[in-house]
Amino acid sequence: MVWPFTSSEHQLSISSHINKRDLSLYKPLSPGSDKEVARLKLESISIDQLDPLEREIIQSDITDIVQGIKSKRWTSTNVLHAFFKNARKAHRRINCLTEIAFETASIKAADLDRHFAETGELVGPLHGVPISFKELFHIKGTQMTLGFSSWLSRPISDKSSSMVMLMEHLGGVPFVKTNVPQTMLAFECNNPLYGRTLNPYSPDHTCGGSSGGEAALLACDGSPLGLGSDIGGSLRIPVGYCGVYSIKPSVGRFPKANGADFAKGFEGVKVVEGPICRSAKDLELIYTKMVETFQIPKVAEEKEGSDEAVELELKYESLMDKLGAEGNQFQSLRPAWLDPLRVAKVRGRPLRIGYYYTDGFIKTTPACYRAVDEAVESLRSKYSDKEVKLVKIPVSLLGALESLTLFTGMTSSDGYDMLTDPHLGKDKADPTLFLPLLLARMSKLTRSVLAFVASFLLRDWMLALTIKAMGRKSTKDYQKLVAKRDEFREKWHERVWKNLDLDGIIAPVQASPAVPHKGATNLSMLCSSTVLYNILDCAVTICPVTRVDRSLDYFKEKDDIESKSEEGRKRYRTWKEDKEQNACSHLVNFELYTKGVYDAVKMDGLPVGVQVVTKPYEEEKAIGLLKLLDQALPEKEERGKEWKDLKSGKVVKGLGLGVYSLGMD
């Protein structure tokens, strides 16, 4: 590739693009002069304060937002302005926005208001709801860069991605795009074009990745609904780090036409797209409405074959063509599983929910260990054995190390060339990419020597296997890995789902809460807990459970000796004496614990969630079990300790920031 810019032009092009974004970001909400932009940027702390009506909008869920429009309490334009103010606040604080579509969003909102005023009808279940999108989605009229400065020379998007068009069809209003990590391979969120996105709860910790900007924006109440993607945890990790809700569907649930022109052709582990929400209620609503859109319309039996039936089918075909879903096969909605207790009652046997504390590869930190324990105990306390049966899953059944070697083996089969060439251009590679790229591109002999050292000299056979699995492969070797993936799925289904007769599983999102910036540099294998369910193609939801508590989640013996908390001492002993934990990779544990990546004092107050897992294509069950757990846990504002915002000094209870809605800046 011939680089389109000289060195000086390179930096100038980046600065120009960021200035253009800021020009759109800080324009007055009502028409005004561009000269006001600089003043607005300086005075936006006061200008972006919410009035009482806007606060009510921000604190409403999606159903109430739409109902407020229907009851004429507010308009689509009011809603857009309220969330755009909060998005601006969030961006100033955590740097989460990449592209601004406020002008087209304003036109869309005004059109919706005009339509409602003239007809009294809403256009869909998301009428007037502002929606944010991960940078990898095309929104017509905006730039797509994925954080690569080399993409700045690419044309403006002239067509939106399928998910964007789907949200618009439902009445939604796309208004911003959000930040991603360079190449979207890491689970931090930093790139040379847009910079680093911070965790909303701590400026020293990452928001996660690769849907990091999206999860962080939702946590700040900067958007009521977002769309992200997942190939190894890219939805679940940032959602867990930021204390919000999401679902990773199975492959093929939704169309992906007109997606990013990036790393196409890789089929070993497919990317899936899914929503991020602020509540389980919102997640259920958006998921069901998305699925219902793709259901073939039904007519009464007496009207079959009539002109009306033909017109319905033609209308459906036209919509599918518009959404890029023509010819796709979509599963029907299974609404019964959205109420799993009712299903259990009708079938005459309780729900069976498995759980585990560690995947057997990385020693789960005390905070994430406690999150699983609190989730399990909440279910046990609220529901009887006739309703819910909880089953401890032996770590020997999980095969997390095997799934990780399959994942790294397949994704690195081209040396990660498709992720970097020619996209990096003159951009400096992020530190989190150094280790994966190094291992994938070194010679097979060098990698074998390194694996030998890890296994026989450093006595860590687990890490040795992950090292050995990486690297360039022939077509034949790659196909063997795909065959092993399929075999792994079949055996896992038999030994876990079938033999244990499980409806779902509760598991850590990751072994650690949000790591400090650059903490993932030598800990990319922390994704083992999420990668497992990409290899298995399971449906997974994320439920926020608690916050890191320095008095409960320490790991050092000296902290236990000095602890004044009886609960803390009890939890420490349970965690330390767990034999399954002590059989994990000791070199990874050294990096995570001894080198100080996990620090309950510095992480104090960070959100911690769990994965709620079901079999492939059982998304409704995953949402139903999520709701079951969410209702068993304390109210969201009561989950975990109080959190003190370091910038304002204000104290917030539980999960769910809301701090930006209340004027904290």
C-alpha positions as CSV (number, residue, x, y, z in Angstrom):
1,M,0.0,0.0,0.0
2,V,1.3,3.5,-0.8
3,W,0.8,5.6,2.3
4,P,-1.5,8.6,1.5
5,F,0.2,11.1,3.8
6,T,3.7,12.3,4.6
7,S,4.8,12.4,8.2
8,S,3.7,16.0,8.8
9,E,0.5,15.4,6.8
10,H,-0.1,12.3,8.9
11,Q,-0.4,14.2,12.1
12,L,-2.2,17.0,10.4
13,S,-4.8,14.6,9.1
14,I,-5.4,13.2,12.6
15,S,-5.7,16.7,14.1
16,S,-8.1,17.8,11.3
17,H,-10.3,14.8,11.8
18,I,-10.5,15.2,15.6
19,N,-11.3,18.9,15.2
20,K,-14.0,18.1,12.7
21,R,-15.5,15.7,15.2
22,D,-15.3,18.3,18.0
23,L,-17.0,20.8,15.7
24,S,-19.9,18.5,15.4
25,L,-19.8,17.5,19.1
26,Y,-19.9,21.1,20.5
27,K,-22.3,22.7,18.1
28,P,-25.3,24.3,19.9
29,L,-28.2,22.0,20.2
30,S,-30.3,24.6,18.5
31,P,-29.1,26.3,15.2
32,G,-26.3,28.8,15.8
33,S,-23.0,30.1,14.5
34,D,-19.9,27.9,14.2
35,K,-18.1,30.6,16.0
36,E,-19.9,29.6,19.2
37,V,-18.3,26.2,19.1
38,A,-15.1,27.1,21.0
39,R,-17.1,29.0,23.6
40,L,-19.5,26.1,24.0
41,K,-16.6,23.7,24.5
42,L,-15.2,25.8,27.3
43,E,-18.6,26.6,28.9
44,S,-20.2,23.2,28.2
45,I,-20.1,22.2,31.9
46,S,-22.8,24.7,32.6
47,I,-24.5,24.5,29.2
48,D,-24.8,20.7,29.5
49,Q,-26.6,20.8,32.8
50,L,-29.9,18.9,32.6
51,D,-33.2,20.6,33.4
52,P,-35.8,18.6,35.4
53,L,-37.5,17.2,32.3
54,E,-34.2,16.1,30.8
55,R,-33.2,14.4,34.1
56,E,-36.5,12.5,34.0
57,I,-35.8,11.4,30.4
58,I,-32.3,10.2,31.3
59,Q,-33.4,8.2,34.3
60,S,-36.2,6.5,32.2
61,D,-35.9,3.1,30.7
62,I,-36.6,2.6,27.0
63,T,-40.3,1.7,27.5
64,D,-40.8,4.8,29.6
65,I,-39.0,7.0,27.1
66,V,-41.3,5.9,24.3
67,Q,-44.3,6.1,26.5
68,G,-43.3,9.7,27.4
69,I,-43.3,10.6,23.7
70,K,-46.7,8.8,23.2
71,S,-48.2,10.7,26.1
72,K,-46.8,14.0,24.9
73,R,-44.8,14.5,28.0
74,W,-41.7,15.1,25.8
75,T,-40.8,14.8,22.2
76,S,-38.2,12.8,20.3
77,T,-36.2,16.0,20.0
78,N,-36.3,16.5,23.8
79,V,-35.0,13.0,24.2
80,L,-32.2,13.4,21.7
81,H,-31.0,16.6,23.3
82,A,-31.0,15.2,26.8
83,F,-28.9,12.2,25.8
84,F,-26.6,14.2,23.6
85,K,-25.9,16.5,26.5
86,N,-25.0,13.5,28.7
87,A,-22.9,12.0,25.9
88,R,-20.9,15.2,25.6
89,K,-20.4,15.1,29.4
90,A,-19.3,11.5,29.3
91,H,-16.9,12.2,26.4
92,R,-15.2,15.1,28.2
93,R,-14.6,12.8,31.1
94,I,-13.8,9.4,29.6
95,N,-13.1,10.1,25.8
96,C,-15.6,7.6,24.4
97,L,-17.0,9.2,21.1
98,T,-15.5,8.8,17.7
99,E,-18.1,10.1,15.2
100,I,-21.0,12.5,15.7
101,A,-24.2,12.2,13.7
102,F,-26.1,14.8,15.7
103,E,-27.3,16.8,12.6
104,T,-28.8,13.8,10.8
105,A,-30.2,12.6,14.2
106,S,-31.8,16.0,14.7
107,I,-33.5,15.8,11.3
108,K,-34.6,12.2,12.1
109,A,-36.0,13.2,15.5
110,A,-37.9,16.2,14.0
111,D,-39.3,13.9,11.3
112,L,-40.6,11.5,14.0
113,D,-42.1,14.4,15.9
114,R,-43.8,15.6,12.8
115,H,-45.1,12.2,12.0
116,F,-46.5,11.7,15.5
117,A,-48.1,15.2,15.5
118,E,-49.8,14.5,12.1
119,T,-50.9,10.8,12.7
120,G,-50.9,10.2,16.4
121,E,-49.0,7.0,15.7
122,L,-45.5,5.9,16.7
123,V,-43.4,4.4,13.9
124,G,-42.1,1.5,16.0
125,P,-41.3,0.3,19.5
126,L,-38.1,2.4,19.6
127,H,-39.8,5.6,18.4
128,G,-37.4,8.5,19.2
129,V,-34.9,6.5,21.2
130,P,-31.3,7.7,20.6
131,I,-28.9,4.8,19.8
132,S,-25.1,4.7,19.9
133,F,-23.0,2.3,17.8
134,K,-19.6,0.8,18.1
135,E,-17.2,2.3,15.6
136,L,-17.3,-0.8,13.4
137,F,-20.9,0.0,12.2
138,H,-21.5,2.1,9.2
139,I,-23.8,5.1,9.8
140,K,-24.7,6.8,6.5
141,G,-23.0,10.2,6.3
142,T,-20.3,9.5,8.9
143,Q,-16.7,8.3,8.6
144,M,-15.5,4.8,9.5
145,T,-11.9,4.5,10.7
146,L,-11.8,1.8,13.4
147,G,-9.2,4.1,14.9
148,F,-6.8,3.6,12.0
149,S,-5.4,6.9,10.7
150,S,-4.7,5.2,7.4
151,W,-8.5,4.9,7.0
152,L,-9.0,8.7,7.1
153,S,-8.6,8.8,3.3
154,R,-11.5,6.4,2.9
155,P,-14.8,7.9,1.7
156,I,-17.7,8.8,4.0
157,S,-20.2,5.9,4.5
158,D,-22.9,6.1,1.9
159,K,-24.9,3.3,3.4
160,S,-25.6,2.1,6.9
161,S,-24.9,-1.4,8.3
162,S,-27.8,-3.8,8.8
163,M,-28.0,-3.3,12.5
164,V,-28.2,0.5,12.0
165,M,-31.0,0.1,9.5
166,L,-32.8,-2.3,11.8
167,M,-32.7,0.2,14.7
168,E,-34.0,2.9,12.4
169,H,-36.8,0.6,11.2
170,L,-37.8,0.2,14.8
171,G,-37.9,3.9,15.3
172,G,-34.5,4.5,16.8
173,V,-32.3,7.5,16.1
174,P,-28.5,6.8,15.5
175,F,-26.6,9.7,17.0
176,V,-23.0,8.8,17.9
177,K,-20.3,6.1,17.3
178,T,-17.9,5.0,20.1
179,N,-14.3,4.1,20.5
180,V,-12.5,0.7,20.0
181,P,-9.0,-0.6,20.6
182,Q,-6.5,-0.8,17.7
183,T,-7.3,-3.8,15.5
184,M,-10.1,-4.7,18.0
185,L,-7.9,-7.6,19.2
186,A,-7.3,-6.3,22.8
187,F,-9.6,-5.9,25.7
188,E,-8.5,-2.4,26.5
189,C,-9.7,0.6,24.4
190,N,-6.9,2.7,22.9
191,N,-5.9,3.7,19.4
192,P,-3.6,6.4,17.8
193,L,-6.5,8.2,16.2
194,Y,-9.0,8.7,19.0
195,G,-6.8,7.9,22.1
196,R,-7.8,6.0,25.2
197,T,-11.2,5.6,26.7
198,L,-11.3,5.4,30.5
199,N,-13.4,3.4,32.8
200,P,-16.3,5.6,34.1
201,Y,-15.6,4.5,37.6
202,S,-11.9,5.0,37.6
203,P,-9.6,7.1,35.4
204,D,-6.8,4.6,36.1
205,H,-8.5,1.5,34.7
206,T,-9.7,0.4,31.3
207,C,-13.3,0.3,30.2
208,G,-12.5,-2.9,28.4
209,G,-12.7,-3.8,24.7
210,S,-13.4,-4.0,22.0
211,S,-16.9,-2.6,22.5
212,G,-15.3,-0.4,25.3
213,G,-16.5,3.0,24.3
214,E,-20.0,1.7,23.9
215,A,-20.2,0.1,27.3
216,A,-18.6,3.1,29.0
217,L,-21.1,5.5,27.3
218,L,-24.0,3.4,28.5
219,A,-22.6,3.3,32.0
220,C,-22.5,7.1,32.0
221,D,-26.2,7.4,30.9
222,G,-24.9,8.9,27.7
223,S,-27.1,6.6,25.6
224,P,-30.1,4.5,26.4
225,L,-29.2,1.7,24.0
226,G,-26.0,0.7,22.2
227,L,-24.8,-1.9,19.7
228,G,-21.5,-3.7,19.9
229,S,-19.9,-6.9,18.7
230,D,-18.2,-10.0,20.1
231,I,-15.6,-12.5,18.8
232,G,-13.7,-13.4,22.0
233,G,-15.5,-11.3,24.7
234,S,-15.6,-7.9,23.0
235,L,-19.2,-7.3,24.3
236,R,-19.0,-9.1,27.6
237,I,-15.7,-7.9,28.9
238,P,-16.4,-4.1,28.7
239,V,-20.0,-4.6,29.8
240,G,-18.7,-6.5,32.9
241,Y,-16.1,-3.8,33.5
242,C,-18.6,-1.0,33.3
243,G,-21.6,-2.5,35.2
244,V,-24.2,-2.7,32.4
245,Y,-26.1,-5.4,30.6
246,S,-25.7,-7.2,27.3
247,I,-26.3,-10.4,25.3
248,K,-23.9,-12.2,23.0
249,P,-26.1,-14.1,20.6
250,S,-25.2,-17.2,18.7
251,V,-23.8,-16.8,15.1
252,G,-26.4,-15.9,12.5
253,R,-29.1,-14.5,14.8
254,F,-29.0,-11.2,13.0
255,P,-27.8,-10.0,9.6
256,K,-24.4,-8.3,9.2
257,A,-24.7,-6.7,5.7
258,N,-22.5,-3.7,4.9
259,G,-20.2,-4.3,7.8
260,A,-16.7,-3.0,8.2
261,D,-14.3,-4.0,5.5
262,F,-11.9,-5.5,8.0
263,A,-10.5,-9.0,8.6
264,K,-13.1,-10.5,6.3
265,G,-12.9,-14.2,5.3
266,F,-12.1,-15.6,8.7
267,E,-14.7,-18.3,9.6
268,G,-13.0,-20.1,12.5
269,V,-14.7,-18.0,15.1
270,K,-17.4,-15.6,13.7
271,V,-18.2,-12.1,15.0
272,V,-21.7,-11.6,16.4
273,E,-23.4,-8.4,17.1
274,G,-25.6,-7.6,20.1
275,P,-27.2,-4.8,22.2
276,I,-25.9,-3.1,25.3
277,C,-28.5,-1.8,27.8
278,R,-28.8,-0.2,31.2
279,S,-31.3,-2.8,32.5
280,A,-32.5,-6.4,32.0
281,K,-35.9,-5.0,31.1
282,D,-34.4,-3.0,28.3
283,L,-32.4,-5.9,27.1
284,E,-35.5,-8.1,26.9
285,L,-37.4,-5.5,25.0
286,I,-34.8,-4.7,22.4
287,Y,-33.9,-8.4,21.8
288,T,-37.5,-9.4,21.3
289,K,-38.2,-6.5,19.0
290,M,-35.1,-7.3,16.9
291,V,-36.1,-11.0,16.5
292,E,-39.7,-10.2,15.8
293,T,-38.7,-8.0,12.9
294,F,-37.3,-11.1,11.1
295,Q,-40.3,-13.3,11.7
296,I,-42.3,-14.3,8.6
297,P,-45.7,-12.6,8.9
298,K,-48.7,-14.9,9.6
299,V,-52.3,-14.5,8.4
300,A,-55.4,-16.1,9.5
301,E,-56.1,-19.5,8.0
302,E,-59.0,-18.3,6.0
303,K,-56.9,-15.6,4.4
304,E,-54.1,-17.9,3.3
305,G,-53.4,-17.4,-0.4
306,S,-55.4,-14.1,-0.5
307,D,-54.1,-10.9,-2.0
308,E,-53.7,-9.6,1.5
309,A,-51.4,-12.5,2.4
310,V,-49.4,-12.0,-0.8
311,E,-49.0,-8.2,0.0
312,L,-47.7,-9.1,3.5
313,E,-45.2,-11.5,2.1
314,L,-44.0,-8.9,-0.5
315,K,-43.7,-6.3,2.2
316,Y,-41.7,-8.7,4.3
317,E,-39.3,-9.5,1.4
318,S,-38.8,-5.8,0.7
319,L,-37.9,-5.2,4.3
320,M,-35.5,-8.2,4.4
321,D,-33.8,-6.9,1.3
322,K,-33.5,-3.4,2.8
323,L,-31.9,-4.8,6.0
324,G,-29.5,-7.0,4.1
325,A,-31.3,-10.2,5.4
326,E,-32.7,-11.5,2.1
327,G,-32.4,-15.3,2.0
328,N,-31.2,-15.6,5.6
329,Q,-32.8,-18.2,7.9
330,F,-33.8,-16.8,11.3
331,Q,-35.0,-18.7,14.3
332,S,-38.5,-17.9,15.7
333,L,-38.8,-16.1,19.0
334,R,-39.3,-18.5,21.9
335,P,-41.1,-16.2,24.4
336,A,-41.9,-18.9,27.0
337,W,-38.3,-19.0,28.2
338,L,-38.5,-15.3,29.0
339,D,-40.3,-16.6,32.1
340,P,-38.2,-19.6,33.1
341,L,-40.0,-20.3,36.4
342,R,-43.2,-20.8,34.5
343,V,-41.4,-23.2,32.1
344,A,-40.1,-25.1,35.1
345,K,-43.5,-25.4,36.6
346,V,-45.2,-26.6,33.4
347,R,-42.5,-29.2,32.7
348,G,-42.7,-30.4,36.3
349,R,-39.0,-30.1,37.3
350,P,-36.9,-27.2,38.6
351,L,-34.4,-25.2,36.6
352,R,-30.9,-26.6,36.8
353,I,-28.3,-23.9,36.9
354,G,-24.6,-24.8,37.0
355,Y,-21.9,-22.5,38.3
356,Y,-18.1,-22.4,38.7
357,Y,-15.6,-20.0,40.2
358,T,-12.6,-20.6,37.9
359,D,-12.1,-21.8,34.4
360,G,-9.1,-23.8,35.5
361,F,-6.5,-21.8,33.6
362,I,-6.4,-18.5,35.5
363,K,-6.9,-18.1,39.2
364,T,-10.1,-16.0,39.6
365,T,-9.5,-12.9,41.8
366,P,-11.4,-12.6,45.1
367,A,-13.7,-9.9,43.7
368,C,-14.8,-12.0,40.7
369,Y,-15.0,-15.1,42.9
370,R,-17.3,-13.2,45.3
371,A,-19.5,-12.0,42.4
372,V,-20.2,-15.6,41.4
373,D,-20.8,-16.6,45.1
374,E,-23.2,-13.7,45.6
375,A,-25.1,-14.5,42.4
376,V,-25.5,-18.2,43.5
377,E,-26.5,-17.3,47.1
378,S,-29.0,-14.8,45.8
379,L,-30.7,-17.5,43.7
380,R,-30.5,-20.0,46.6
381,S,-32.1,-17.5,49.0
382,K,-35.0,-16.3,46.7
383,Y,-36.0,-19.6,45.0
384,S,-36.8,-23.0,46.5
385,D,-35.2,-26.2,45.4
386,K,-38.5,-27.0,43.6
387,E,-37.9,-23.9,41.4
388,V,-34.1,-23.7,41.0
389,K,-31.5,-26.4,41.5
390,L,-27.9,-25.1,41.7
391,V,-25.2,-27.4,40.5
392,K,-21.4,-26.9,41.1
393,I,-19.6,-27.8,37.8
394,P,-16.2,-29.5,38.2
395,V,-13.5,-27.5,36.6
396,S,-12.2,-30.6,34.9
397,L,-15.3,-30.6,32.6
398,L,-14.8,-27.0,31.2
399,G,-11.8,-27.4,28.9
400,A,-11.1,-23.7,29.0
401,L,-7.4,-24.2,28.1
402,E,-8.3,-26.3,25.1
403,S,-10.8,-23.7,23.9
404,L,-8.2,-21.0,24.3
405,T,-5.6,-22.9,22.3
406,L,-8.2,-23.5,19.6
407,F,-9.1,-19.8,19.6
408,T,-5.5,-18.5,19.5
409,G,-4.5,-21.2,17.0
410,M,-7.2,-20.3,14.5
411,T,-7.1,-16.5,14.9
412,S,-3.3,-16.4,14.6
413,S,-3.1,-18.8,11.6
414,D,-2.1,-15.9,9.3
415,G,0.2,-14.2,11.8
416,Y,-2.6,-11.7,12.4
417,D,-1.7,-10.1,9.1
418,M,-5.4,-9.4,8.2
419,L,-5.7,-7.4,11.4
420,T,-2.7,-5.2,10.8
421,D,-1.8,-5.1,7.1
422,P,-2.2,-2.6,5.6
423,H,-4.3,-0.9,8.3
424,L,-1.6,0.1,10.8
425,G,0.2,2.2,8.3
426,K,2.3,4.7,10.2
427,D,0.4,4.2,13.4
428,K,2.5,2.8,16.3
429,A,1.2,-0.6,17.5
430,D,-0.5,-0.5,20.9
431,P,1.5,-2.3,23.6
432,T,-1.3,-4.8,24.2
433,L,-0.7,-6.1,20.6
434,F,3.0,-6.8,21.2
435,L,2.9,-10.2,22.8
436,P,0.1,-11.7,20.5
437,L,1.9,-10.4,17.3
438,L,5.3,-11.6,18.6
439,L,4.1,-15.1,19.3
440,A,2.1,-15.4,16.1
441,R,5.0,-14.2,13.9
442,M,8.0,-15.9,15.4
443,S,9.4,-19.0,13.7
444,K,7.9,-22.4,14.7
445,L,11.3,-23.4,16.1
446,T,11.6,-20.3,18.3
447,R,8.1,-20.8,19.5
448,S,8.8,-24.4,20.3
449,V,11.9,-23.5,22.3
450,L,9.9,-20.9,24.2
451,A,7.2,-23.4,25.0
452,F,9.8,-25.9,26.2
453,V,11.2,-23.3,28.6
454,A,7.7,-22.5,29.9
455,S,6.9,-26.1,30.4
456,F,10.1,-27.8,31.6
457,L,12.1,-24.9,33.2
458,L,9.3,-22.7,34.4
459,R,7.0,-25.6,35.1
460,D,3.9,-24.1,33.5
461,W,2.6,-26.6,31.0
462,M,-0.6,-24.6,30.5
463,L,1.1,-21.5,29.3
464,A,3.4,-23.7,27.2
465,L,0.4,-25.1,25.3
466,T,-1.0,-21.6,24.6
467,I,2.4,-20.5,23.2
468,K,2.7,-23.6,21.1
469,A,-0.8,-23.2,19.6
470,M,-0.1,-19.8,18.1
471,G,1.6,-19.0,14.8
472,R,1.1,-19.2,11.0
473,K,-0.4,-22.4,9.7
474,S,-1.0,-24.2,6.4
475,T,-4.5,-24.6,5.1
476,K,-4.5,-28.2,6.1
477,D,-3.4,-27.4,9.7
478,Y,-6.1,-24.6,9.9
479,Q,-8.8,-27.1,8.8
480,K,-7.6,-29.5,11.4
481,L,-8.2,-26.9,14.1
482,V,-11.7,-26.2,12.7
483,A,-12.4,-29.9,12.9
484,K,-11.1,-30.0,16.5
485,R,-13.4,-27.0,17.3
486,D,-16.4,-29.0,16.1
487,E,-15.3,-32.0,18.1
488,F,-14.8,-29.9,21.2
489,R,-18.4,-28.5,20.9
490,E,-19.9,-32.0,20.6
491,K,-18.0,-33.4,23.5
492,W,-18.7,-30.3,25.7
493,H,-22.4,-30.5,24.9
494,E,-22.4,-34.2,26.0
495,R,-20.3,-33.9,29.2
496,V,-21.7,-30.6,30.5
497,W,-25.2,-29.7,29.1
498,K,-26.4,-33.3,28.7
499,N,-24.8,-35.2,31.5
500,L,-25.4,-32.5,34.1
501,D,-28.8,-31.7,32.6
502,L,-28.3,-28.0,32.8
503,D,-30.5,-25.1,31.7
504,G,-27.9,-22.5,32.2
505,I,-24.5,-21.6,33.8
506,I,-23.3,-18.8,36.0
507,A,-19.6,-18.0,35.4
508,P,-17.1,-15.2,35.9
509,V,-16.9,-12.7,33.1
510,Q,-13.1,-12.7,33.6
511,A,-10.7,-13.6,36.3
512,S,-10.2,-10.0,37.1
513,P,-12.3,-6.8,37.3
514,A,-11.2,-3.9,35.0
515,V,-7.4,-4.0,34.7
516,P,-5.3,-0.8,34.9
517,H,-4.3,0.9,31.7
518,K,-1.7,-1.3,29.9
519,G,-2.5,-4.1,32.4
520,A,-3.6,-6.3,29.5
521,T,-0.2,-6.0,27.8
522,N,1.0,-9.4,29.3
523,L,-2.4,-10.7,30.2
524,S,-4.2,-11.2,26.9
525,M,-5.0,-14.7,28.0
526,L,-7.5,-13.3,30.6
527,C,-10.0,-13.7,27.7
528,S,-10.0,-17.5,28.3
529,S,-13.3,-17.2,30.3
530,T,-15.1,-15.5,27.5
531,V,-13.4,-17.2,24.5
532,L,-14.8,-20.5,25.8
533,Y,-18.3,-19.5,24.8
534,N,-17.3,-18.1,21.4
535,I,-15.8,-21.5,20.6
536,L,-19.0,-23.2,21.8
537,D,-21.2,-20.5,20.1
538,C,-23.3,-20.3,23.3
539,A,-25.8,-17.5,24.0
540,V,-24.6,-15.4,26.9
541,T,-25.9,-12.5,28.9
542,I,-24.1,-10.3,31.4
543,C,-25.5,-9.3,34.8
544,P,-23.8,-6.7,37.0
545,V,-23.6,-8.1,40.6
546,T,-21.5,-6.0,42.9
547,R,-18.4,-3.7,43.2
548,V,-14.9,-4.4,44.3
549,D,-14.6,-4.0,48.0
550,R,-11.1,-3.5,49.4
551,S,-12.3,-4.9,52.8
552,L,-13.6,-8.1,51.2
553,D,-11.5,-8.7,48.1
554,Y,-7.9,-8.7,49.1
555,F,-5.6,-11.6,48.2
556,K,-2.5,-11.0,50.4
557,E,-2.1,-12.9,53.7
558,K,-0.8,-9.8,55.5
559,D,-4.0,-8.0,54.5
560,D,-6.0,-10.9,56.0
561,I,-4.1,-10.6,59.3
562,E,-4.7,-6.9,59.4
563,S,-8.4,-7.2,58.3
564,K,-11.1,-6.1,60.7
565,S,-13.8,-7.7,58.7
566,E,-15.0,-11.1,59.7
567,E,-16.7,-11.6,56.4
568,G,-13.5,-10.6,54.6
569,R,-11.4,-13.1,56.6
570,K,-14.0,-15.8,55.8
571,R,-14.1,-15.1,52.1
572,Y,-10.3,-14.9,52.0
573,R,-9.9,-18.4,53.5
574,T,-12.5,-19.9,51.1
575,W,-10.8,-18.3,48.1
576,K,-7.3,-19.3,49.2
577,E,-8.2,-22.9,50.0
578,D,-10.1,-23.6,46.8
579,K,-8.0,-26.5,45.3
580,E,-9.4,-25.8,41.8
581,Q,-8.0,-22.3,41.9
582,N,-4.5,-23.5,43.0
583,A,-4.1,-25.7,39.9
584,C,-4.1,-22.8,37.5
585,S,-1.2,-21.3,35.4
586,H,1.3,-20.0,37.9
587,L,3.1,-17.7,35.5
588,V,-0.2,-16.0,34.5
589,N,-1.0,-15.7,38.2
590,F,2.4,-14.1,38.8
591,E,1.6,-11.4,36.3
592,L,-1.9,-10.9,37.7
593,Y,-1.2,-10.9,41.4
594,T,2.5,-10.6,42.2
595,K,3.1,-7.8,39.6
596,G,0.2,-5.9,41.0
597,V,-2.3,-5.9,38.1
598,Y,-5.0,-7.0,40.6
599,D,-5.2,-4.6,43.5
600,A,-8.4,-4.4,45.5
601,V,-7.4,-1.1,47.0
602,K,-6.9,0.6,43.6
603,M,-9.8,-1.2,42.1
604,D,-12.1,-0.4,45.0
605,G,-15.6,0.5,43.6
606,L,-15.2,-1.1,40.1
607,P,-18.2,-3.1,38.9
608,V,-18.1,-6.9,38.8
609,G,-20.5,-9.0,36.9
610,V,-21.1,-12.6,35.8
611,Q,-21.9,-14.4,32.6
612,V,-25.3,-16.2,32.3
613,V,-24.8,-18.9,29.7
614,T,-27.2,-21.1,27.8
615,K,-26.9,-23.5,24.9
616,P,-26.4,-22.1,21.4
617,Y,-29.5,-20.3,20.0
618,E,-31.2,-20.2,23.4
619,E,-31.0,-16.4,23.7
620,E,-34.5,-16.2,25.2
621,K,-33.5,-18.6,28.0
622,A,-30.3,-16.6,28.6
623,I,-32.4,-13.4,29.0
624,G,-35.0,-15.2,31.2
625,L,-32.2,-16.6,33.5
626,L,-30.6,-13.1,33.6
627,K,-33.9,-11.6,34.7
628,L,-34.2,-14.4,37.3
629,L,-30.8,-13.5,38.7
630,D,-31.3,-9.8,38.4
631,Q,-34.5,-10.0,40.5
632,A,-32.9,-12.2,43.1
633,L,-30.0,-9.7,43.6
634,P,-30.5,-6.5,45.6
635,E,-31.8,-3.5,43.8
636,K,-29.1,-2.1,41.5
637,E,-28.4,0.9,43.7
638,E,-27.8,-1.5,46.6
639,R,-25.4,-3.8,44.9
640,G,-21.9,-3.4,46.3
641,K,-20.4,-0.7,48.5
642,E,-20.8,3.0,48.1
643,W,-18.6,4.6,45.4
644,K,-16.9,7.9,45.8
645,D,-16.4,9.9,42.6
646,L,-12.8,11.1,42.9
647,K,-13.4,14.2,40.7
648,S,-16.5,15.6,42.4
649,G,-16.2,14.0,45.8
650,K,-19.8,12.9,45.7
651,V,-20.8,9.4,46.9
652,V,-23.0,7.1,44.8
653,K,-24.6,3.9,46.0
654,G,-24.6,0.6,44.2
655,L,-24.2,0.1,40.4
656,G,-25.5,2.3,37.7
657,L,-23.6,5.6,37.6
658,G,-26.3,8.1,37.0
659,V,-23.7,10.6,38.2
660,Y,-23.5,12.4,34.9
661,S,-27.3,12.7,34.8
662,L,-27.2,14.6,38.1
663,G,-24.7,17.2,37.1
664,M,-21.5,15.7,38.3
665,D,-18.7,16.7,35.9
